[in-house]
Amino acid sequence: MNKQQSVPRKKIGKPASDDPVLQALGGQLAERRRELGLLQQDVANKAGVSRSTLHTLEHGGSGVRWEKVIAVADVLGLRLELAEG
Protein backbone atom coordinates (compact mmCIF):
# COMPACT_ATOMS: atom_id res chain seq x y z
CA MET A 1 0.00 0.00 0.00
CA ASN A 2 1.37 3.41 -0.99
CA LYS A 3 0.79 6.13 1.59
CA GLN A 4 0.46 9.62 0.11
CA GLN A 5 1.87 12.58 1.99
CA SER A 6 -0.61 15.33 2.74
CA VAL A 7 -0.03 18.76 1.28
CA PRO A 8 -1.56 22.09 2.30
CA ARG A 9 -4.74 22.99 0.43
CA LYS A 10 -5.18 26.38 -1.22
CA LYS A 11 -8.74 26.62 0.10
CA ILE A 12 -9.71 30.02 1.50
CA GLY A 13 -12.43 29.77 4.14
CA LYS A 14 -14.99 32.22 5.43
CA PRO A 15 -13.58 34.79 7.88
CA ALA A 16 -14.30 34.05 11.54
CA SER A 17 -14.81 37.72 12.38
CA ASP A 18 -15.55 41.07 10.80
CA ASP A 19 -12.32 42.60 12.08
CA PRO A 20 -10.10 43.44 9.09
CA VAL A 21 -6.95 43.52 11.26
CA LEU A 22 -7.55 39.98 12.54
CA GLN A 23 -8.44 38.82 9.02
CA ALA A 24 -5.21 40.30 7.63
CA LEU A 25 -3.10 38.74 10.40
CA GLY A 26 -4.71 35.35 9.91
CA GLY A 27 -4.35 35.57 6.15
CA GLN A 28 -0.64 36.32 6.43
CA LEU A 29 -0.09 33.40 8.79
CA ALA A 30 -2.00 31.01 6.52
CA GLU A 31 -0.15 32.24 3.43
CA ARG A 32 3.23 31.77 5.11
CA ARG A 33 2.27 28.27 6.30
CA ARG A 34 1.33 27.29 2.75
CA GLU A 35 4.53 28.82 1.34
CA LEU A 36 6.47 26.57 3.71
CA GLY A 37 4.40 23.56 2.63
CA LEU A 38 3.19 22.86 6.17
CA LEU A 39 -0.14 21.46 7.29
CA GLN A 40 -2.14 23.15 10.03
CA GLN A 41 -1.57 20.13 12.29
CA ASP A 42 2.21 20.34 11.78
CA VAL A 43 2.33 24.02 12.75
CA ALA A 44 -0.08 23.52 15.64
CA ASN A 45 2.03 20.70 17.08
CA LYS A 46 5.26 22.70 16.84
CA ALA A 47 3.62 25.80 18.35
CA GLY A 48 1.96 23.89 21.18
CA VAL A 49 -1.58 24.87 20.18
CA SER A 50 -4.55 22.88 18.92
CA ARG A 51 -5.29 22.65 15.21
CA SER A 52 -8.64 24.24 16.00
CA THR A 53 -6.91 27.26 17.54
CA LEU A 54 -4.67 27.64 14.49
CA HIS A 55 -7.71 27.36 12.21
CA THR A 56 -9.48 30.09 14.20
CA LEU A 57 -6.40 32.29 14.03
CA GLU A 58 -5.93 31.81 10.28
CA HIS A 59 -9.57 32.76 9.68
CA GLY A 60 -9.34 36.00 11.66
CA GLY A 61 -11.15 34.75 14.74
CA SER A 62 -10.97 36.57 18.03
CA GLY A 63 -10.32 35.13 21.47
CA VAL A 64 -6.92 33.57 20.69
CA ARG A 65 -4.37 34.36 23.39
CA TRP A 66 -1.40 36.46 22.27
CA GLU A 67 1.03 33.84 23.55
CA LYS A 68 -0.44 31.39 21.05
CA VAL A 69 -0.32 33.91 18.20
CA ILE A 70 3.35 34.58 18.93
CA ALA A 71 4.13 30.85 19.15
CA VAL A 72 2.54 30.23 15.74
CA ALA A 73 4.38 33.19 14.19
CA ASP A 74 7.66 31.90 15.63
CA VAL A 75 7.15 28.44 14.09
CA LEU A 76 6.54 30.14 10.75
CA GLY A 77 9.69 32.24 11.06
CA LEU A 78 7.70 35.46 11.53
CA ARG A 79 7.87 38.22 14.12
CA LEU A 80 4.99 40.41 15.26
CA GLU A 81 5.62 44.14 15.40
CA LEU A 82 3.48 47.15 16.16
CA ALA A 83 3.57 50.10 13.80
CA GLU A 84 2.05 53.54 13.87
CA GLY A 85 -1.00 53.70 11.68
Sequence and secondary structure as in RCSB ss.txt:
>XXXX:A:sequence
MNKQQSVPRKKIGKPASDDPVLQALGGQLAERRRELGLLQQDVANKAGVSRSTLHTLEHGGSGVRWEKVIAVADV
LGLRLELAEG
>XXXX:A:secstr
               SSS HHHHHHHHHHHHHHHHTT  HHHHHHHHTS HHHHHHHHTT S   HHHHHHHHHH
TT        
